Amino acid sequence: HRQWSEHEHLPYPLATFVESLLPSDNGEKSSVFRSRSFWGAFTVVFLIYTNNYLVTVTEIPWIQMNLSVDMQTIFRYFGIVSPGRMGALTIYFSVIAFAFFIATHVSFSVGISAFLHAILVTVLVGAGLNINDGGYFAPNPQKFMIFGAFLMTALIVVYIGRDYYKRVVMAAVGAGKGGQKIERHAIIGLWLAVVATIVAIAWITQLGLDWQISTLYILFTLMCFFILSRILAETGLFFVQAYWLPCTILIGALGPQALGTSTMITLLLLSMVLLVDPREAFMPFIVNVLRVSDRKKVKLPAMSGGIMVAVVVGLLFCTWLTVGLHYRYGGPMMDVWATAMVPVMPFDTVIKEHQRLEAQGTREQADAISGFARFGAAKPQETDFSIFFALGMGLVLLCTMARLRWTWWPLHPVAFLIWASMPAYAFAWSFLIGWGIKAAVMKYGGGTVYQKLKPLMFGLIAGELVALLIPSLISILWFVVTGDKLPPFRVMPG
């Protein structure tokens, strides 16, 4: 946190919004609540969503205010393959506001990333190559490309902060030099991370995995959440997906003949439980909590204790509530992804690989391999995997070097971390709108106008948040009182 917040000065857009609503150090109410632009933006957004909600759940002849424009015809005209959610220009007010709070080259990169990916897919499909072939758990070139981008980003982030991280490690082992004081919580955090990593490796090893495979799996998992946290701190992209899984990388890189069916199904089931869709992960939100507590001078021990209590109470309550609701009312079958698709994905993937090994007559041999012998028997499933892995690493590295070399370079490496994900496609237009607004403000109005518009942007976020929270509460109360369900009111993707 110290490296990102004070040394690299990352923007933390989510933390900035939360901080803007909190009282000042002397206890006075935030000045945002005295801003007319804040309440004006809040009211407009709130009324738009309230109107659309009434249209959805009542028979009152309101006129729905459509916040989405179909762009499919334009994409088809240019021959763009599968624009997905990007095919609709949808306005997300909070996304526009968060884009306003970050550097213009970052917001532009997030907004343009899905377009770049759509162009890449179109070109490759025209050449006869589908880089996203197979199921969600199946290894394919696209997953290796994004994994390469994540790995290179992790290496660059560690390299940038190498001095601070080195001092933390040296202080943790008692070899720190005088004059280079490291916070006590950083040292404790490092040791806790080391112990937790060892425990995690031991835990999944006892499930039947070799410790070598367990180590790689946990390291890949840690890297995934590390970079997701970085993305959130740098872009404010509150809905973010990795779009690769440690199990798919291990299966694709080593090959089924080196892992065997037992190891593969264990890896796949682990990923189904822990990583199937890390859109709302713990670590990315914690880095924002650290930022807010740091700016508000909250003591870390007190804050950490509060977090632990909240996590434990939340887990206990949600476990009791979820199990009780499922036994009383059944599973949430409206969520087809969670109830029908995800549970069978690991088995579909491993059955295909099992049948392939059976056809080759190597299944028993693959199941007998263990330890370091797995790496000797490794054979990547496709040569394309290595090519696209190198492509992902190369794009991030070249983009980083270009940013250091040319001040005018418009593209941030984050584009290649998220460009294949559903959030990038869904939020593309809103990020570009936010980028356009900020670019125009900074060019024609300067910093003074930018500061004056901040409360208005805070109002957009708060208005959308409250306008979406109230329908959720109404639906819960309606179900508790009447036993009936109101029509779903969906705004955000996912």
Buried (B, 14 or more C-beta within 10 A) or exposed (E): BBBBBEEBEBBBBBBBBBBBBEEEEEEEEBEBBEBEBBBBBBEEBBEBBBBBBBBBBEEEEBEEEEBEEEBEEEBEEEEBBEBBBBBBBBBBBBBBBBBBBBBBBBBBBBBBBBBBBBEBBBEBBEEEEEBBEBBBBBBBBBBBBBBBBBBBBBBBBEEBBEEBBEBBBBBBEEEBEEEEEBEEBBBEBBEEEEEEBEEBBEEBBEEEBBEBBBBBBBBBBBBBBBBBBBBBBBBBBBBBBBBBBBBBBBBBBBBBBBBBBEBBBBBBBBBBEBBBBBBEBEBBBBBBBBBBBBBBEBEBEEBBEEBEEEEEEEEEEEEEEEEEEEEEEEEEEEEEEBEEBBEEBBBBBBEBBBEBBEEEEBBEEBBEBEEEEBEEBBEBBBEBBBEBBBBBBBBBBBBBEBBEEEEEBEBBBBBBBBBBBBBBBBBBBBBBBBBBBBBEBEEEEEEEEBEEBBBBBBBBBBBBBBBBEBBEEBBEEBEEEEEEEBEEBEBBBE
